[in-house]
């Protein structure tokens, strides 16, 4: 490309202004995913959800997004990505208000599900619009790096903002922070963000959309239920989810214009990047789920102080996400990705020492490693994913990338959260002076155990709290081992596949 040709495709001030606008929903989604983790103890006290309901409150948002992202991406390709973004932003604001004023676990689960439906329209729109706005490879790489680091920025802002809100207001206030952000988006997007769509999108397939959502929800329902112990019904739900997922894949192979372009996965670098993206998000969101509870309940820290403990790791994720741009030009990508993933695994491995009395300092160092590694990984994998497609198919590729992010985040809480719940319940044995019925309630969640202990005589209540904290610490240690092993597996597959893939 000559200098004159490159100047014609370079983005100017309006395009960079459009990027700033498109970062707002990314910031919003990432804040929403992390801020709720800090509200878990307050939710447990006010709404008294069961362990399974608590997991659904945290997860149903991410899984509704994951189940609908591919559908939303293809809808945006057809009707216009900016139009879908604005409609989704309006719906997200209404659902946020509903969640903030929920009066029961069931109502909050429903509101979070509606938030997920609206959120699914926001994410593929942002990344596909960026792909169509920035045509120069270097500028697009930088734009995607900034986009990816906004997840970390939102994750960093979430604990601070959530901690402050929870110390001054009720837990529902964490949902209302979305409203001013959405207002800015709705005001500036029509003026700065250009509309784009696929000029030849093909026929929309509603059965495929239904199959993808049903497969996701059945599988998650089974995983969460099995956290409470072996069950034929939950096992059947999990198996049904897998079968529906297989049916979805088979249908995509038969359609002339599939909802999900499986041909993208025939490219080894694309496939490895999507899987790596999923597993690293799995690790980070799963870590946040148990680390926030450990800091607030086991170590007795206030929400704001707990957020400050995690802030260095989240802030480092922003730095490493931007640093990935020059590093990708100087170092072989497979080895850079492999090293970053091993750093994440080391952070998980450190949490195995949670019961040795190291306190909040251990959590801070562990999450610095997790956050720093994840920042690098997210920029690298998203750049590979979006560079693999032409602008017309940007919506489909963005949907795949975001599906990996949301499925990873949801599975991080569902799988690691379910494992945490199961190990905690099995580790909380008989406590002197505590009846079997009370102990069953205490085994639902750690927050529930602390609340139940408050209604018992002082000796029995103190013994229950001590036993519950010990059981939860044991669960953190076991969950950390599993998380570390999964990240190491992701590192190995990324290194092997990307070394073989053509540059």
N, C-alpha and C positions, 0 to 999 in steps of 0.2 A: 504493500500500500504506500503510495507516494504521500509526501507531506500535505499536499493540497487535498487529496482524497481523505486523509485522516482528519483534517480540520473540518471537513463537511459532516463527519459522523460524530465529532466530539460534542459532548453535552455542555450546555451553557448554564447560566444562572437559573433559568426557569426549570431546567431539568433537575438541577441539584435542589431547588426549592421543592419540586415534586417529591424528591427522595425524602426530604424532611417530613413532609406530610404523610408519606407512606410508612414512615417509621412509627407514627403515632399508634396505629392498631397493633403493631408488633410489641411496642412498649406495654400497651394495655393488656394484651394476652399474657405476656410473661409476668407482669405484676400480678395478674389474677391467679396464675398458677402457683406462685410462691407465697403470696400474702395470706392465702387461706390456711397454709400449713401452720402459721402462727396463731390463727384463730381456733385451731382444733381443740385446745384445752377449754376455751371459753364456750365453744359449741357443745362440748361434752357436758359442761356444767349446766347450761341453759336449756338445751333441747333434749338432753339425755338420750342420744342415739345409741343403738346397739353397735357392736364392733363392725358388723357387716354394713349397717346404715352409714357409719362414719366413713368407711372406705368408699361407699357409693357417693356420699356427699363430695368427697375429694376427687373421685375418679370419673363420675358420670360426665362431667364437663369435657374432660380430655377425650373420652371415648366417643361421645357424640360428635365431637369435632373430627376425630379420626375416621369414624364411620361415614361421615358426609363430605370429607375434604375432596375426595376424587370427584364426587358428584358436583360439588360447588365449583371446582376447577373447570369442569366441562361446561357447566351452566354459564360461568363467566366468559369462557371462550365464545359462547353463542350469543348471549344478550349484551355483552360488554362488561369488561372487568371493573371499570370505574362505577358503572351503574350498580353492579352487585355489591361493591364495597360500600357504597352509600346506603343501600337498603339494609345491608347487614349491620352497619354501625347504628342505625336507628333501632333495629330490633335488639341489639346488644344492650343499648341503654335502657330500654323498657324491661328486659329480663333482669338487668342488674338491680333495678329498683325493687322488683318482685323478690329477688333473693335477699336483699337487705332487710326486708320486713317479713320474712318467713317466720311462722309461729310453730312449726313442727318439723321433725326430720323429713317426713314425706314431702312437705311443701318445699323445703329447701332442695331436696333431690330433684323435684320437678323443675324448680327455677334454674338449677344448675344445668339440667338437661337442655332447657330452652337457651341458656347462655351458650351451650355447646353448639346448638343448631345455628345460632347467629354467628358465633365465632368461626364456624366452618366457612362462612362466606368472606371473612376478612383476610385470612392468611394466604390462600393461593392467589388472591387478587393482588396483594402487595408484591410478591416475588415475581409474578408473571408481568406485572406492569413495569417493574424495574428492568426485567429482561428486554422489554420492548422500548424502554426509554433510553437505555445506555447501549449503544451499538459498538463502541470502541471496546476492545477486549480488556485493556488495562483499566479503563474507567469502570467497566462493568464488574471487574474483579474487586475493585475498591468499594463500589456501591454494595455488592453482595457481602463483603466483609463488614461494612458498617451495619447493614441489615442484620447479619448474624449476631453481631455484638450487641445489638439492641435487646436480644433475648437475655443476655447476661446483664445488661444495664437495668432492664426491668426486674430481673431476679434480684439484683442488688438493691434497687429502690424498694421492692416489695417488703422485705423485712424491716427496713427503717420506717417506711410509711405505715406499714401494718402495726409495728410495735408502738409507734406514737399514737395511732388511732385507738388501739386496744387499751392503752393506758388512760385515755381521755373519754372515749365513747364506747358504745356497745359493739359487739362483734359484727353486726350488720353494716357498720360504717365502712368496712373494708371493701364492700361492693360498690359503694357510692363514689369512690375515687374515679370510676370509669366515666362518669358523666361529663366533667369538664374536658377530658381528653377527647371524647366523642364529639363534643361541641366544636372544638377546634378543627377536627377532621371534616365535619360536615360543612363548616364555613369555608375552608381553604381548598379542599379537594376539587370542587367544580372549576376553580380558576387556574389551578396549577397542574393538576394531573390530567394528561390527555387520555381520551378513551381509546381502547384497543380491543380487538376481538379476532378470533380465528376466521379468515375469509371463507373457509370451506369446512365447517365443523362437522358435517354429517348429521345423521339422525340421533336424537337423544334416546337412550334406552333406560326407561324407568325400572324394569325388572332388575337390571344390574345394580341400580342404586339401592333398591330394597335388599337385594342379596348381600351387598357389602355391609350395610348397617346391621342387618339381622345377624350375620356371622360374627361381627364384632361384639354385639351386646350379649349374645348367647355364650360366647367364649369367656367374656369377662364375668358374667353371672356365675358360670361354673367355677372359675378360678377363685372368686371371692367366697363362694359357698364352701368349697373344699378347704378353705383356710380354717374352718371350724372343725374339720375332721372328715374322714371318708363318708361319702354319701352317694347313693345310687342316683338320686335325682340330679344333684349338681354335676356328677360325672357324666350323666346323660346329656345335660345342657352343654357341657364342654365339648363332648363328642359331636353333638348336633351343630355347634358353632363351626367346628373344623369341617364337617361335611358340607355345610352351606358355603363355607369359604372355598372349598374345592369346586362346588357347583358354580360359584362366581367366576373362578379362574377359567373353567371350561367354557363358560358362556362367552368370556372375553375373547377366547381363541377362535370362536365360531363367528363372531360379529365382524362385519366389514368395517364399521367404525366403532370400536369398543369404547366403553366408559373409561377403562384403564388400559393404556397402551402397553401391553406386556412386551412388545418389541424393545422397549427401552431397557428392559432387564437383560436382554441378550448381550448388552455391552458390559463386559466384566467390571470396568471402572465405575460405571453408573451403579451396578448392582452392589458392589462392595461398599461404595460410598453411602448408599441408602441404608444398608444394614449397619454400618458403623455409626451413622447418624442416629439411628434408632437405639442402638445399645448404649451410646454415651449419654443420650438424653434419659434413657432408662436409669442409668447410674446416678445422674445428677439429681433428678427429681425424687428418686427413691431415697437418696441420701438426705435430701432436705426434709422428707417426710419423717424420718426417725430422729434426725439430729435436732430438729426444732422441739420435738416432744422431750427428748433427753435433756436439752438445755433448760427448758422451762419447768418440767415436772421433777425429773430426777435431781438436777442441780439447783432447782428452785430459783432460776433467774427470771427477771421481768421480761416481757416480750421485746421491748426496745433494746435492752441489753443483749438479749439473745440474738437479735438481728445484727447488732454491732459485732458480735463474735463471728458471724458468717460473712460479714461485709468484705473483709480482705480477700476471701476466695472468690466472691462474686465480682469484685472490682478487678481482680487479676484476670478473670475470664474476659473482661472487656479489653484489657491491654493485650493479652495473647491473641485474641481474635483479630485485632488490627495488625499485630506484629506478624501474623501468618502471611500477610500479603508479600512483604519483602522476603520472608523466609522461604516461601514457595518458589521464588525466583533463584534462590541460591542453594537450596538443599533438595535432594531427591524426595519427592512427595511420599512414596511408600515408607521411607525410613522416618521422615518427619511425623507422619501419622502414627507410626508404630511407637515412637518415643513418647508422643503426647498421650497415647492410650495407656502406656505403662505408668506414666505419672498419675493418671486417674486411678489405676489399680492400686498404686502405692498409698493413695489417700484412703481408699477403702480398707486396705490392710492395717493402717494405723488404728482404725476404730476398733480393732480386735482388742486393743488395750484399754477399752472404755472402763472396765471394772478394776483397773489397777490404781485408781485414785488420782489420775492426771488432771481431771476436771475440764474446764472450758478451754484451756490451752491446747489440749489434745484435739478437741473438735475443731478449733481454729486452724491448726496446722494441717489436719486431715482435709479440711474443706478448701484450703489454699491449693493443695495438690489437685483435688478434684476439679475445682473451678478453673485453674490455670490450664490443665490439660484439655478440658472440655471446650474452652474458648478457641484453642488451636483447631481442634477437631471439627467444630461446627463451621468455621470459615472454609476449611479445606474441602470438606465433603459437599457443602452447598455450592461451592464454585464448580466442582466437578460435575455435579448434577445439572446445573443450569447451563454450563458450557457445552453439554452433550446434545442439546436440542436447538432447532431453529426457532426464531421468535414466534411463529404461528402456533407451535406446540408448547409454548412457555407455560400456559395454564395447566396442562397435563403434567409436565415435569415439576412445576411448583407444587401441585397437589400431591405428587408422590413424595417430594421432599418434606412437605408439611405433615403428610400422613405419618411418615417415619418419625418426625418430631413428636407429634401428638400421641401416636401409639407407644412410642418409647416412654414418654412422660406418664401416660396412663398405666402402662405395664410396670413402670418403676414403682408406682404406688400400689398397683393391684398385686403384683407378684411379690415384691419385697415387703409391701405392707401386709399382705396376707401371711407371708412367712414370719414376719415380725409378730403378728397377732397370734399365730399358731404356737410359736416358740414361747411367747410370753404366757399364754394360757396354760401350756403344759408345764412350764417352769414354776408357776405359782401353786405350790402345794398347800396342804392344810396349815392353818394358822391358829394358834391357841386362842380360844375365846371367840372365834368367828364361825358362825354356822355355815352349813353347806350352801344354803340359798344365797346368803350374803357373799360368799366366796365366788359363787357362779356369776353374780353381778360384777364383782371385782375383776374377774377374768375377761370381761368384754373389752375394756380399754384401761390403760393406766390412769387416764383422767377420771374414769368412772370409779376406779379403786380408791383414789384419793377422796372423791366425794362421798363414797360409801363409808370410808373410815371416819369421816367427820361426824357421822351419826352414831358411832359406837363409843363405848366407854374408853377412856384415855389409854389404858394399857393395850387393849385389843386393837384399837384404832392405830396406835403407833406401830404395833407389830405388823398389822396389815400393810401399812404404808411402806415399812422397811422391806417386807417380803415382796411387795409389788415392784418397788424400785429395783431390787436385786433381780427379779425375774425379767424386767424390761431391759436391764443392762445386759443380761445374758442373751436376750433376743437380739439386741443391737450387735453383739459380738458375732453371733451366728449369721445374721443377715449381712454383715460386712464381709465375711468370708465368701459368701455366695456372690455378692456384688463384685468383689475383686476377681473371682474366677471368671465371671461373665465378661468383664472388661478385658482380661488377658486373652480370652477366646476371640473377642472382637479384634484385638491387636494382631493376633496371629493370622486371622483370615484376611485382614486388610493388607498386611505385608505380603502374604503369598499371592493374593489375587492381583494387587496393583503392580507388583514386580513383573508379573506375566503379561499384564495389559500393555497395549501399545501406548506410547506417550501421546 
